[in-house]
Amino acid sequence: KTDHVIIVGFGLNGRNLSFVLKELEVPYVVLELNSRTVTKMRKEGEPIFYGDGTSPEILHKMGIERARVLIVAISDPSATRKIVKIARDLNPRIYILVRTRYLAEVEDLLALGADEVIPEEFETSIELFSRVLQFYKMPKPLSDQYAEKFRKDHYRLFIKGDTPKKLFYDNIALMPDVDYESYIIQSGSPAINSSIRELNIRDKTGALVIAVKRGDKMIHGPGSDFVLQRGDIIFLIGKKK
């Protein structure tokens, strides 16, 4: 793998992140020390491997030199510090996000090479999710709106099995070369009163409609039956050409 995400730890945050990354088709691997968890999740198709993240050899096997993002989401402060230091030595360019329980650990982790350290508070999962999306070039306003949606729904959307897929981007492979555009549906446009399916935007251009702004309302992940109106602003994402 190249330009992938490495998740160390498959607790609640690791599971939440893997679910979101899978929905967005962002390549990732998981490193976990619980052998039962690894065996169970591998049977379910999870790209998870047994190993100790404090081992340079194990990180090398996970492709640390070619990875784009490392997320450390374990509860062992000592191991977390070791992983950050080793990862930074092995790949000076990798973006390192760390979850920590205590604010007092933030400065030490940053000094060891972490790019961002998120203290374990009520919004840890949301912050990790939002920042990964932003790092993969997702427009910040849209990732912020997703985070706000999660907050309003009292984190219900981060419970696996209760996450409406319509809220996530459908079949997007987020890569460093993605681009996005926005267009206003003006008077006289043939798009007025046409559904997204009828316009066939994806087949014609390769772009995907990820959101529509109608007045003050932002509609995330509109379905193919969504009918556009004059004045709508559509947001599209696709690979750069």
C-alpha positions, 0 to 999 in steps of 0.5 A: 500500500501507499498513501494509506492510513495506519491505525494503531489500536482497535478500540472504540476510536480505532473501530470508528475510524476504520468504519468511516475510512472504509465508507470513504474508500481511503486505504488503511491497515490496523495494528492490534495486540489483542489476538482474539480481536485480530482473528475475529475481525480478519474473518470479517474482512478487516485489514487488521494485523497482530503486532506491537506498534513499538517495534520498528520491524512491525511498523515497517511491515505495515508500510510506515515508510510509504504511509500518509497518516499514522493514527495512534489510538491506544491507552498505554502512554509509554507505548504511545510515546515510543510509537510516535518517536519510532514512526517519526524516525522511520518516516519524517514526512508521515502525518501523525495523529495521536489520541491521549487521555491526559492534557499533560501528555500533549507537549511531550508527544508533540516534541517526539514528533506528533503533528496533532495530539487530541486529548481524550474527551467527548469529541475524540472520535469526531476530531480524528475523523474530521482531521483525517478528512481534511488531510485527504483534501476534503473541503473543511466546511463540509467536514465541519458540517459533518462534525456538527451533524454528529454532535446534533445527533448526540453521537448516534452516527458513530455507533456501528450499525446505526449509521445511515450510509446516505450521510457518507460520500458514496464510493469516493476514493479519497486520494491526494489528487482529488479536487472539488468544485461548486456550481450555482443552478441559474435561471434557464439551466437544464438542471432545473427540475432534473434529478441527479440521476437524470443529469447523469453527472457521474458517468459524464464527468466522473464527478460525484455530487456530495452536497447541495446547498438550498437557501440556508440548508446544506443537504449532505449526500443527496440521493440520485432522486434528489431534484435540483431547483434554481438557486441551488449550489451543488458541490462536486468532488472528483479526481484532478485531471 
